[in-house]
């Protein structure tokens, strides 16, 4: 093959990239073993046809691991990538959207991690990657078993970030993650879910609808290939990816033993600001997050304070903010929302209004925002509103 031909050089680079994908999807092959294959053989393509004894020397795999590797090779046949690389083979691999460490679209903060992912599979709105590459997103994390206050705050934070044009990164787990994603979706924002499972698997199972909505409106991300067995450590490992995509991390509520605390420490290690929602000192579910406040995290009493600090997000289009309504429109709104204003009295929290009016936080938050924009209500820290 002639050297210096741009087309041929591009084909070689693409072939090398796809061979890395072939090996990255082999169970038991991680960074160290992949490097062992490169050191032992002239190319990853040559390693594919090597004898098992040579593969054992290159990877250090035991009998069980070698049997798994051989089964993987047998499943693919003599070569997953024919020579020359056909259009059908290219399509087969590119259909599974994936970023590798040398791909330009992969965020630098992920590429430079101590344990960067061998591959990053994704599904959804690919136009978000340029934003994530610059860490133009906010991670919202917390416990799977939050208090009602914590859940409502997570939803309100997700809503506020979406309205300000910030992608919301979380893990699609129960509790705080789900509330933050849901709030973001309610305001037509762009949620980014970093999964601890392969993309095709839904966990927990009852999040199927939520996961589909995130995929349609935002982005699903996972470092696990299709069909990979899920291990408990995978959920902890995703924390480093969430932090690497973010400009700031918000811890809503978490106990002392929590992955959210790990995310906060990683954020501090990377020089990112950490915000924490204060909670009742007697709540076990908030013992870890409250301790972060003692260690120097910034207290977040109102989502608006976070937006003031961050400024407009990368997705906020010029002119997106709504202009104040006319006095006549404000009067009509006051008549329509007479029941809500009566329930508010001299002041009430979102939780109290939900109980009094028997409506969900999402519905009430939208109505309260309209009244606030009309100058009829004033929002105060702690999801509390008073009449103006």
N, C-alpha and C positions, 0 to 999 in steps of 0.2 A: 504494500500500500504506500503510495507516494506521500512523503512528508510535506506539509505546507498547504495541502488542499483543504480549504476551509470547510467544505461539505463533508469530506472524509473525517476531518478532525472532530467535527460536530457529532458525526455518527459514532466515533470512538468514545467520546464523552458520554453520549446518551447510553451506549451499550454498557459502559462501566457503571453508570448510575443505576441502570436497571438490574445489573448483576448484584449490586449492593442490596437492592430491594429484595431480590430472590433470597439472598442469604439472611437478611434481617428478619424475614418472615419464617425462618426455620426455628422451631422450638429449641431453646437452649443456647442459641447464638446471641451473645451480647457484644459489647464493645471490645472486651479483652480477647475473646475468641475470634471475632472478626479480624482484629489486628493480627492474631496468630496465623490466620489463613493467608493474609496478605504477605506476612513475613516468610511463610513456608513456600508459597507458590508465586509464580510470576504474575498471576492475575486471579481474581475471584472466579473467572470463567474456567481456568485450568483446575482450580480447587474442586469444582463441581464433579469432575470426572476422576478425581483422585481415589486411590485405594484407601480403605477404611483405616489401615495401619498408619498411613501418612496423615489422615485426618485426625486420628487420635493424638499423634505427636504434635499437630498444629493447634489443636483445641483443648487437649487435656480432658476430653469427655470420657466417662466411664462406659461400661457395656450398655447400660440402659440408655444413656444419652446418644451413643453411637447408633443404637437400634432405632431411636426416634429420628435421627438424622437420615439414616438409610431409608426409613419409611417415607420421609419427606421427599427424598430424591426419587424414589420409586413412583411416588404420586405424580411427580412432574414428568418423569420419563428421562430420556437421554439428555435433553437440554430444554429448559424453559424458554430460551431465547435462540431461535434458529440463526444460522449464519448464511446469508446476510439477514439483518433484522427486518422482518416483513412488516407491512402495514398492519396486518391482523395482530401480530405480537405486540406492536406498539400500542394499539388500541386496547388490548386486553389489560396491559399494565397501567396505562394512563387513565383508564376508566375508574380505577381505584385511586382517588385523589390522595396524594401523599407528598409531604415535604421531607427532604433529607438534609443532613447537616450542611452540605455544600450548596444547597439551593438558595438563591438570592432572596426569595420571599420569606424564608425562615427568619424570625426575629433574632437579632444578634444576642439578646439576653438569653434566649434558649440555646443558641449555638455554643455560648461560652459557659454554660452550666457545668458543674463538676461532673454530673452524670447526664449529659444531654441525651434526648431520645434518639434511638437509631433511626426512627421514622416517626412522622407525625401525620396521622390520617385525619381527614376532615370532610365534613359534609355541610353544605349550606351556602351562605353568602360569601363567596371568595373575595369580593371587593373589600372585605374587612381586613384582609391580611396586611395591606399597606399601613393601616392604622395600628394594627397590633405590632407590626415590625418596629414602630416608633414608640411602643408601649403607651399608646393613646387609649387607655381603657382603665377602668377601676374595678378591682376585685372586692367582692362582698362575701364574707365567709362567716361561719358560725356553727352552732350546735344543731344536731338533728332533732333535738328535743327542747325547743325553745319555749319560753313563756309566751303568753299571748302578746304582751308588750313587745318582746323581742321580734316576734313574727311580724307584727304590724310595722315596726320600725324598719325591718328589712324590706318589706314591700314598699314603704314610703321612700326609702333610699333608692330602690330600683326605679321607682317612678320619677323621682327628682333627677337622677342621672340620665334617664332616657330623655326627659324633656329638655335637659341641658345639652344633649348631643353626645353623651359619653357611653360607649359600649360597656355593658355590665358583665364582668367575668365571675363565674362561680362554678360549683361542681355538680349541679343538678341533683344533689342529695335531698333528703327530706329536710323539713324545717327551714332554717335560714336561707339555704341555697335556693330552694323552691320558691320561697316568698320573694326573694330578690329578683329572680328570673321572671316570676309572674308579674311583679310590679313593672318591670321593664317592658314586658309584652303589652301590658295594659296601656302604656303610653307610646306604643308603636316604636319602641326603641330596638336596639340591636344586642340581644343577649349572646354571650359566648360561654358555652358549657364545656368545661374540661372534664372528661369522663374517666372513671376508673375501670371501665369495661370497654370492650370493642364497640365500635359505632352501632352495630346492628343489635346490640343487646340493651335492653331497658332495665335499669335498676335504680330504685325499686320499681316493681312491675306496674304499680298504679300511676307511674309517671309517663306512661306511653304517650298520652295526649300532649303533655307538657314538652316532652322531648321532641315530638313531631313539630310543635309550634316553634320551638327554638331553632330547629333545623330549617324551617321555612323562612323565619324572620331574621335569624342570626347565624350562628355557627356552632357546630359540634366538633370537638377535637378529642383525639385519643392517640396514645402512643402504642396501643395494642392492636395487632392485626386481627382480621376476621377469624373467628373460631378460637382465639387464644383463651386458655383457661384463666379464670379470674382468681387472683390471690389477694388476701387482706392487704398486703403491702402495696398493691397497685393504687389503692385509694389514698394512701399517705404520699405516694410518689407524685401524684398529680398536683400536690400543693406547690411544688417547685415550678411547675408549668404555669399555674395560675399567677404566681408572683411575677414570673418572667414576662408575662403579657401586660402587666399593670403599671400605671403611673403612681397609684396609691392603693393601699389596702384598708378596708373597713371591716373591723371585727364587731359584729352586732352583739353576740352573746355566746359564751362558751364556758364549759367547766374547765377544771385544771388539767384534765387528761383529754386533749382535743387536738385534732389536726389543724384547727384554726389558729391555735397558739404557735404551731410549727410554721404556718404561713406568716404570722406576724414576725417571728424571729428571722425568717428568711428575708422578709421585706426590710427589716432593720439592717441585716447584713449587706443588702444591696443598696442601702441608702434611701429607701423609699419611705414616705410618710405613712404612719399607721394611725388610724382613727378608731376610737372605741366608743360604743354606746354605753353609757353608765347604766347600771341596773341595781336593784335591791341587793344590798350587801348580804342579806340572808339567803339569797337564792343560790343553790348549788350549781344551777345551770349557767350562772354568770360569774362564778368564783374565779375562773381563769381570765376572762375578759376584764373584770374589775381590777385584777392584779396588774394587768398591762398598763392601766392608768397610773399605778404607783411607779411603774418602771419608765414612765415618760411618754406614753402614747397620748395623743390629743383627744380630749373628750368631745364627742359629737352629740349635742343635745337636739339639734334640728338639722334635717337634711339640707336646708337652705344654706347653713353655714359651710357645708362641704362644697356646695356649688360656688359660693362666693370665693372660697379659697382656690378651687380648681379653675374657675372661669369657664367660658363657653367650650363645649366639647368639639371634637373634630368632625362630628356628624351634623352639627347645628348649621343649618342653611341660613344664609342672610335673609332677614325679614321673617324668620320663622316665628319669632315672638309675636304674641297676639297684642293688638292695641287695645287700650281700655275701652269698655263699652260706653255708650252715650248715657246721659242721665235717664232718658226714657227707657232704655234697655235695662238699666240697673233697677228701675222701679218695677218693671215687668218681672225681672228675675226675683225680686224680693217677694212679690205676690206668689209666684210659683213655688218658692221655697219657704213659705210661711211655716209649715210644719217643722222643717229642720231648724229654722231660727227660733221657734218656740222651744224645741227640745234643747237647743244650745243654752237658753237662758242668759245668765251673766258670764257664762264660760263653761266649757266642757272639753273633755279629751275625746279623741277618736274612739277609744274603747267604750266610753260612756255613751256616745252617740249611737254606736253600733247596737248596744243593748237597748237603748230607748226606742230606736226606730226599727230595730230588727232587720238591719241591712248589713251587707258585707263591707269590709274596709275599702275594697276597691271602688265600689259604687259611691260610697260616701266621700271618699277622697276626691273624686272627680267633682262632685257637687260642691264640696267645700272650696276647692280651687276656683271654681267659677264665681262663688260669692266673694272670695278673697280678691280676685281680679277686678270685680265690680266695686271694690271698696266698701263692702258691707261687713266683712270679717277681717280680723287680724290674727295671723298665725303666730304662736309663741312657742318657745322650746318645749320639747316633750310631747309633740303632737297635740297641742292644746290650742283651742280657738276661742276668741272673745269677739263680741259685736263691736263695731267701730262707733 
